[in-house]
Amino acid sequence: MKIVSRNEELLRDALSCIPQPSSRTSLASCNKLIRFEDISAAAFKIQYGVQKTPCMYSRLSKQFGMDIYLKKEFLQYTGSVKERGVLYLLMSLPQEQQRKGVIVASDSNFSMAVAYHASELRVPVFVIVPSSTAPARVRVCREYGAMVISYGTTAKDSQVHARRLAQENGYLYLEEEDSAVYLSGLGTVGLEMYEQVPKLDAVIFPAGGHCGLLAGSAAALKHLNPHISVIGVESESFPVLQQSLKAGHPTDDQACNNHHFYGDVSGVCFGSNSLQLTGKLVDKVVAVREEDILISMLRLLEYERATVDAEGAIGLAALVAGKLPELKGKRVAVVICSGNLELHLLQQCIARALTLDNRVCRFSLMISDCPGDMSKLLEILAREEARVLDIKQERTFVTSELFTVEVICTVETRDKIHTAQLRNALLERYPTTAWTER
């Protein structure tokens, strides 16, 4: 995509002629120009309220053949980059509104950021969540200082109730949208990366429905250096941003999944401002599979000791999937924007990722039910240096020869090559070995 040098004019064109949203109790999207000066002002105003997170050279660089720098936004207090936009949004409210308070209706990273920063600013804050919300998220919001109310069984129920409370009590109903103030706060990520990593060639951001981080940061980066390539990454299962760019307006993808694993990656496209900015300033948007996201989470945990969620890992997933071969040999920054993954999901994700990475495998074979036969099998596994995770023996429902045992074994290996070596060794001794395909 060709980027002109007069970036303020480009941004002005991107945000012109966008209809104002209908009157509502939330903060209306502001249709003003997002200038570089706005992002700089946001950076100055929030500098003592959010972390200036490191953008560090990654050990994954050699694996992918490029210089990779990871912007570790998951190190923010609430574990999410959303703090930047939220803090600037709250600090920009009139004092009268700060005195009355704000209200949100979701269990998202945005709501947790509002809960924390509103409490820090001594702004009364109420969080309305459906009854299905994970207890851990409810506990965290309360620990941040918010009044948490469980209402209804769906997110829509909570939103309706929150709007009613806002209207009756004078609270400001907040939901994540693309006001100029919010986008300017998020855009400070791009500003920081430009300062932290000299001579950047490309920056990779999470995209999906909530593309405010991508849009705001692109505005900063393209102003500072129009030659930096800005790339967005979304899920193949929910290509909301690509569909919206193609249609020319925000689309409501009915296939969006509410599973907590996906978070904002699967959300609907929420605003014309960020969509227009993305269309003007972002060079490329790619989609990745769920498998690539899981492998990316595993790589970040192993190489960076970073525990992140799908939204945090999706940028690196584009490199894992080989979707950006043009970046070979380049200097690339990847934004790791979120690390809020529930423990039970983390366990499932890592177990599944190890299987996808050919490092946990399962096989079944038949052996004689005689003393010593099981030990011979274990000797082969020990010789091949495979770590036994689980082993079961089935006698009752075996339909082959009498006095035989079906052994079902789950083992851990080093990598794909090690798995192939183990498979050949087992087939040589037990020709009927059946490998469970992942």
C-alpha positions in Angstrom: 0.0 0.0 0.0 1.4 3.4 -1.0 1.8 5.8 1.9 2.1 9.5 1.2 4.5 11.6 3.2 2.0 14.1 4.5 0.6 11.8 7.1 -1.7 14.4 8.9 -3.6 14.9 5.6 -3.8 11.1 5.1 -5.3 10.7 8.6 -7.7 13.6 8.0 -8.9 11.9 4.8 -9.3 8.7 6.7 -11.5 10.2 9.4 -13.5 12.6 7.3 -17.2 12.1 6.5 -17.8 9.4 9.1 -21.3 9.6 10.5 -21.6 10.2 14.2 -23.2 7.4 16.2 -26.7 7.8 17.6 -27.2 9.4 21.0 -26.4 7.0 23.8 -25.1 6.9 27.4 -21.6 5.8 26.4 -18.8 8.0 25.4 -19.5 8.9 21.7 -16.8 8.3 19.2 -15.0 11.6 18.4 -14.7 12.4 14.7 -11.7 14.7 15.2 -8.3 14.2 13.4 -6.0 11.8 15.1 -2.7 13.7 14.8 0.7 12.6 15.9 0.5 15.4 18.4 -2.5 13.7 20.0 -0.6 10.5 20.5 2.4 12.3 21.9 0.1 14.1 24.3 -1.4 10.8 25.4 2.1 9.4 26.0 3.0 12.3 28.2 -0.2 12.2 30.2 -0.2 8.5 30.9 3.5 8.0 31.4 3.2 7.6 35.2 0.1 5.4 35.1 1.2 2.6 32.7 4.4 0.7 32.2 6.8 1.6 29.5 7.1 -2.1 28.6 10.4 -3.5 27.2 10.8 -4.3 23.5 13.5 -7.0 23.7 15.4 -9.0 21.1 14.0 -12.5 21.1 15.9 -15.9 21.0 13.3 -16.9 18.4 15.1 -14.7 15.9 17.5 -17.4 14.6 14.6 -19.9 14.3 12.7 -17.6 11.9 15.7 -16.0 10.1 15.0 -12.4 11.1 15.7 -10.0 14.0 12.6 -10.3 16.2 11.9 -7.8 18.9 9.0 -8.5 21.3 7.0 -5.6 22.7 5.8 -7.1 26.0 2.6 -5.4 26.7 1.3 -8.3 28.7 3.6 -7.0 31.5 1.1 -4.1 32.2 -0.5 -4.3 35.6 -3.8 -5.8 34.3 -1.9 -7.9 31.7 -3.2 -6.0 28.7 -2.3 -3.2 26.4 -5.9 -1.9 26.8 -4.7 0.0 29.9 -3.1 2.7 27.7 -6.4 3.7 25.9 -8.5 3.3 29.1 -6.3 5.5 31.3 -6.1 8.3 28.7 -9.9 8.0 28.3 -10.6 8.2 32.0 -8.1 11.1 32.5 -9.8 13.0 29.7 -13.3 12.9 31.3 -14.7 16.0 32.9 -14.3 16.2 36.6 -18.1 16.1 37.1 -18.3 12.8 35.3 -15.3 11.5 37.2 -17.2 12.3 40.4 -20.3 10.5 39.3 -18.5 7.4 38.1 -18.4 5.0 35.1 -19.9 1.6 34.4 -18.9 -1.2 32.0 -20.6 -4.5 31.1 -18.2 -7.3 30.2 -15.4 -9.5 31.6 -12.9 -8.4 28.9 -9.4 -7.0 29.2 -11.0 -3.6 28.6 -13.3 -3.9 31.7 -10.4 -5.0 33.9 -8.4 -2.0 32.7 -11.3 0.3 33.5 -11.8 -1.4 37.0 -8.1 -0.8 37.9 -7.5 2.6 36.5 -10.8 4.1 37.6 -10.1 3.0 41.1 -6.6 4.4 41.0 -8.1 7.8 39.9 -10.7 7.5 42.6 -13.5 7.3 40.0 -16.4 5.2 41.2 -16.5 2.1 38.9 -19.1 -0.6 38.4 -18.6 -3.8 36.4 -21.7 -5.7 35.3 -21.0 -9.3 34.2 -23.2 -12.3 33.3 -23.5 -15.2 35.7 -21.3 -17.4 33.4 -18.2 -15.2 34.1 -15.2 -17.1 35.4 -14.9 -16.5 39.2 -11.3 -15.6 38.8 -12.1 -12.6 36.6 -14.8 -11.4 39.1 -12.3 -11.7 41.9 -9.7 -9.7 40.0 -12.1 -6.9 39.2 -13.1 -6.7 42.9 -9.5 -6.7 44.0 -8.8 -3.8 41.6 -11.5 -1.8 43.5 -14.6 -2.1 41.3 -18.1 -2.9 42.4 -18.9 -6.1 40.5 -22.5 -7.1 39.9 -23.6 -10.4 38.3 -26.7 -10.0 36.2 -28.3 -12.1 33.5 -27.0 -15.2 31.7 -25.7 -13.5 28.6 -23.5 -10.5 27.8 -26.5 -8.7 26.2 -28.4 -9.0 29.5 -25.5 -7.4 31.3 -25.2 -4.6 28.8 -28.9 -3.7 29.0 -28.8 -3.6 32.8 -25.6 -1.5 32.7 -27.2 1.1 30.4 -30.3 1.3 32.6 -28.1 1.9 35.7 -26.1 4.5 33.8 -29.3 6.4 32.8 -30.8 6.2 36.2 -27.7 7.2 38.2 -25.7 9.4 35.9 -22.9 7.0 35.4 -21.0 7.1 32.1 -21.5 3.8 30.3 -18.2 2.8 28.6 -17.7 0.2 26.0 -14.6 -0.4 23.9 -15.0 1.8 20.8 -12.8 3.9 18.5 -13.0 7.4 19.9 -10.0 9.6 19.1 -9.0 9.7 22.8 -9.0 5.9 23.1 -7.1 5.4 19.8 -4.5 8.0 20.8 -3.8 6.1 24.1 -3.4 2.8 22.2 -1.2 4.5 19.7 1.5 5.2 22.3 2.6 1.6 21.7 3.8 2.5 18.2 5.5 5.6 19.6 7.4 3.6 22.2 8.5 0.8 19.8 9.9 3.4 17.4 12.0 4.8 20.2 13.1 1.4 21.5 14.2 -0.3 18.3 16.2 1.7 15.8 15.8 1.0 12.0 12.6 -1.0 12.2 11.5 -2.6 9.0 8.1 -4.0 10.1 5.7 -4.2 13.1 3.2 -6.9 13.6 0.0 -6.3 15.6 -3.0 -8.4 16.6 -6.1 -7.4 14.5 -9.5 -9.0 14.6 -12.6 -7.0 15.3 -11.0 -4.7 17.9 -8.4 -3.2 15.7 -7.9 0.0 17.7 -4.3 -1.0 18.7 -3.4 -1.6 15.1 -5.0 1.6 13.8 -3.7 3.9 16.6 -0.2 2.5 16.4 -0.1 2.7 12.6 -0.9 6.4 12.9 2.1 6.9 15.1 4.5 4.7 13.1 3.6 6.0 9.7 4.1 9.6 10.8 7.6 8.8 12.2 8.6 6.6 9.2 6.2 5.9 6.3 8.5 3.1 5.2 7.9 0.9 8.2 5.5 -1.9 7.2 2.5 -2.2 9.5 0.9 -5.7 9.5 -2.2 -6.9 11.2 -3.0 -10.6 12.1 -6.4 -12.1 12.8 -7.8 -15.6 13.1 -8.7 -17.6 10.0 -11.9 -18.7 11.7 -13.0 -15.0 12.3 -11.6 -12.8 9.5 -13.7 -9.9 10.7 -11.2 -7.1 9.7 -10.6 -8.5 6.2 -14.3 -8.8 5.6 -14.9 -5.3 6.9 -12.2 -3.8 4.8 -13.5 -5.6 1.7 -17.1 -4.4 2.4 -16.0 -0.8 3.2 -17.8 -0.8 6.5 -17.8 -2.7 9.9 -19.5 -6.1 9.5 -21.1 -8.3 12.0 -19.7 -11.8 11.5 -22.3 -14.2 12.7 -19.6 -16.9 13.0 -17.9 -15.1 15.9 -17.1 -17.4 18.8 -17.6 -16.3 22.4 -15.1 -18.8 23.7 -12.7 -17.1 26.1 -9.7 -18.6 24.3 -10.2 -16.1 21.4 -11.0 -13.0 23.4 -11.1 -9.9 21.2 -9.6 -11.8 18.3 -13.1 -13.0 17.4 -15.0 -9.8 18.2 -17.1 -7.9 15.8 -15.6 -4.8 14.1 -16.6 -2.0 16.4 -15.9 1.3 14.6 -15.5 3.2 11.4 -12.7 5.3 12.6 -10.3 2.5 13.3 -11.5 0.7 10.1 -10.8 3.7 8.0 -7.4 4.2 9.6 -6.5 0.6 9.0 -7.5 0.8 5.4 -5.3 3.8 4.8 -2.3 3.1 6.9 -1.9 -0.7 7.3 0.1 -2.4 4.6 -1.1 -6.0 5.1 -3.6 -8.1 7.0 -3.1 -11.8 7.2 -5.1 -14.6 8.9 -3.7 -17.6 10.8 -5.1 -20.9 12.0 -5.9 -21.8 15.6 -3.1 -24.4 15.4 -0.6 -21.7 14.6 -1.8 -19.6 17.6 -1.3 -22.6 19.9 2.2 -23.2 18.6 3.0 -19.5 19.0 1.8 -19.7 22.7 4.1 -22.7 23.2 7.1 -20.9 21.6 6.6 -17.8 23.8 6.4 -19.9 26.9 9.5 -21.9 26.2 11.8 -19.2 24.7 10.5 -16.1 26.5 8.9 -17.5 29.6 5.9 -15.5 28.6 2.4 -16.9 29.4 0.1 -15.2 27.0 -3.4 -15.7 25.5 -4.5 -16.0 21.9 -4.6 -12.3 21.4 -1.1 -12.0 22.7 0.3 -14.8 20.6 -1.5 -14.2 17.3 1.2 -11.7 16.0 4.0 -14.3 16.3 1.6 -16.9 14.8 1.9 -15.2 11.5 5.6 -16.0 11.5 5.0 -19.5 12.8 2.6 -20.1 9.9 5.1 -18.7 7.3 2.6 -16.1 6.2 5.3 -13.3 6.0 8.2 -14.7 4.0 9.1 -11.1 2.8 10.3 -10.3 6.3 13.3 -12.7 6.2 16.5 -10.9 7.2 14.5 -7.9 8.3 14.2 -6.2 11.7 10.7 -6.9 13.0 8.8 -6.0 16.1 5.9 -8.1 17.3 3.4 -6.8 19.9 2.6 -9.3 22.6 -0.4 -7.5 23.8 -2.2 -9.7 26.4 -1.5 -12.3 29.0 -4.9 -13.0 30.6 -5.6 -16.7 30.1 -7.5 -18.8 32.7 -5.5 -21.6 34.2 -7.7 -24.4 33.0 -7.5 -23.0 29.4 -3.7 -22.7 29.7 -3.3 -26.3 30.6 -5.5 -27.4 27.6 -3.6 -25.0 25.2 -0.2 -26.3 26.2 -1.2 -29.9 26.0 -2.7 -29.4 22.6 0.2 -27.4 21.4 2.7 -30.1 22.4 0.7 -32.6 20.3 0.5 -30.3 17.3 4.3 -29.8 17.6 4.8 -33.6 17.4 6.2 -33.7 20.9 3.5 -35.7 22.6 2.2 -38.8 20.8 0.1 -41.9 21.4 0.3 -45.4 20.0 -1.2 -48.8 20.7 0.2 -52.2 20.2 -0.4 -55.9 21.1 2.0 -57.8 23.3 1.8 -61.2 24.9 0.4 -61.3 28.4 3.5 -63.0 29.7 6.0 -61.9 32.4 8.7 -59.7 30.9 6.9 -58.6 27.7 5.9 -55.2 29.2 9.5 -54.6 30.4 10.8 -55.2 26.9 8.5 -52.5 25.6 9.7 -50.1 28.3 13.3 -50.9 27.5 12.7 -49.8 23.9 11.1 -46.6 25.1 14.0 -46.0 27.5 16.6 -46.7 24.8 14.9 -44.2 22.5 14.8 -41.7 25.3 11.0 -41.2 25.2 9.4 -40.0 28.4 6.3 -42.1 29.3 3.4 -39.8 30.3 0.7 -42.5 30.5 0.3 -46.2 29.9 -2.8 -48.4 30.0 -3.4 -52.1 29.5 -6.6 -53.5 28.0 -7.3 -57.3 28.5 -11.1 -57.7 28.7 -12.1 -56.2 25.3 -9.2 -57.5 23.2 -10.6 -59.3 20.2 -7.3 -60.8 18.9 -5.4 -63.8 20.2 -6.1 -65.2 23.6 -3.8 -64.1 26.3 -2.7 -60.9 24.6 -2.8 -57.4 25.9 -3.4 -54.1 24.1 -1.1 -51.5 25.4 -2.0 -47.8 24.9 0.9 -45.5 25.6 1.3 -41.7 25.6 4.9 -40.5 25.4 6.8 -37.2 25.1 9.6 -36.7 22.6 12.0 -33.9 21.7 10.7 -33.0 18.3 9.4 -34.4 15.0 12.6 -36.2 14.1 12.8 -37.9 17.5 9.1 -39.0 17.1 9.9 -40.6 13.7 12.9 -42.5 15.2 10.7 -43.8 18.0 8.0 -44.9 15.5 10.5 -46.8 13.4 12.0 -48.6 16.4 8.5 -49.7 17.6 7.4 -50.9 14.1 10.6 -52.9 13.9 9.8 -54.8 17.1 6.0 -54.6 16.9 4.8 -54.5 13.2 1.1 -54.0 14.2 1.8 -50.8 16.1 -1.0 -48.3 15.5 -0.1 -44.6 15.7 -2.9 -42.2 16.8 -3.0 -39.4 14.3 -3.3 -35.9 15.8 
